Amino acid sequence: MHFFEVLRQHAGGKTNLVIPDIKCFSPKEGDLLRGRNPVALARALVSAGAPVLSVVTEEKEFHGSMELLHRICAAVDVPVLRKDFVTEPKDLRETVKAGASAILLMYSTLGRERLNTLYHEALKYGLTPFVETHTAKELAWAAELGAELVGINNRDILRLERDNGDVSRTAGLISKAPQGSFVISESSIRNGDEVRQAVSAGAGAVLVGTAILQAPDPVQMYRALTAKTGLKVCGLTDTEGIALFDKYAVDIRGFVVEYPEDVPWNMTLEKARPLIDAARHSGETAVVTGGGKKKILAVADALHPDYIQIHHRETLQESAETASELKKMNIRAIRSIPNGAAAREKMFGTADPLEILRRIDETDLYAALFDSRDADNASAGGSRIDSGVGGDISGAIQSAKKPVMIGGGITYQNAADIIERFRPDYIDVMTGVELSPGRKSEELLRKLVENTRMRH
């Protein structure tokens, strides 16, 4: 089966479609293999569910080769895309000979006329031409060409991936893609949240290389990237937990810092700072805190995590004002929503989950968290989100414009059911993977990951 046919077959499935990109070196990040065998990596990713692969063969800047392409094509039973600065028909013949079934053609390096010529030549050789764009003008050219498989590169390939482009480029350009084309978002995809952003914008798939190859376990990272529901685990208190989260590619690693209530996971700024610095290298970080705008901003300024979770008795207005200030610091704010109707009414001016999410959508808050744990039961365990507000939130989540998380009483035994019932953007787990407060269990985390990150 050809590359494009397989993509169409797998798009829209139970997991998001991610194309692993096997490359040996990044001009921006350096050596990506770190002594590992790229053929073995390719096999492992296919075994993990990858329906297609991409292989970079450019020699000078990315340290690839045609020999590597040939070896990978011979080792796996899925279609393979060749990525290189292709310029001549002989490049197409070499690609076919190596066993690949698709070829990357870039407007930025070929120009309009040359790409058009190679596009039709590729079709004659039985190759799927993958047309890469980076601008609205290039997308217009792709539409004139009638390209069916179109990539939007979030970075400028002429700068060899050294620029700071991100997935927002895909979101901004995808409406200009050829009508009916299959769009792939390429480059600068770092985590599952960005995969979901690209897919939500309309991309049929994303192509990811560096994030997978830099992960301690590329297979676990691949599975994390494909998951339609992300995994946030809170209550980290030690380096052993961070290493465990690295191993299983936990999307967001949460720390309770300077929380106003007496909870066993709480840490001072001094204790939290080195742990957060260690955790941020291979995942996103979140700080759970509260106590008013001034205190929250002080914690944010001291630690600068990716997220601040506002999780005390702050009203929606105060939370929104805090979120606006955090946004200026490039920190995303999560607002927790308690189970109890009285607490929700006091905090948001309404107890209705749908109306609460609508009001949050109108603020600079990045995400909402329905959580059975709040300021009044901060140390308690055993409460579940679906035993309180849960029955009312399923429909509200589907209509929300911003990410919605669910937490409270989630374990490996019930996580899949909660995901199926509510379809949140993230599940938020704490005691469900603990041996004791702050001490995480590898067995419980492994089972949670196995039960929530499904294959195609």
Beta strands, then each sheet from edge to edge (+ up, - down):
strand 1: 18-22
strand 2: 25-26
strand 3: 30-31
strand 4: 53-56
strand 5: 80-83
strand 6: 102-106
strand 7: 128-133
strand 8: 149-153
strand 9: 182-186
strand 10: 205-208
strand 11: 230-233
strand 12: 252-256
strand 13: 284-289
strand 14: 307-310
strand 15: 332-337
strand 16: 367-371
strand 17: 404-407
strand 18: 426-429
strand 19: 434-436
strand 20: 439-440
sheet 1: 1+ 4+ 5+ 6+ 7+ 8+ 9+ 10+ 1+
sheet 2: 2+ 3-
sheet 3: 11+ 12+ 13+ 14+ 15+ 16+ 17+ 18+ 11+
sheet 4: 19+ 20-
end
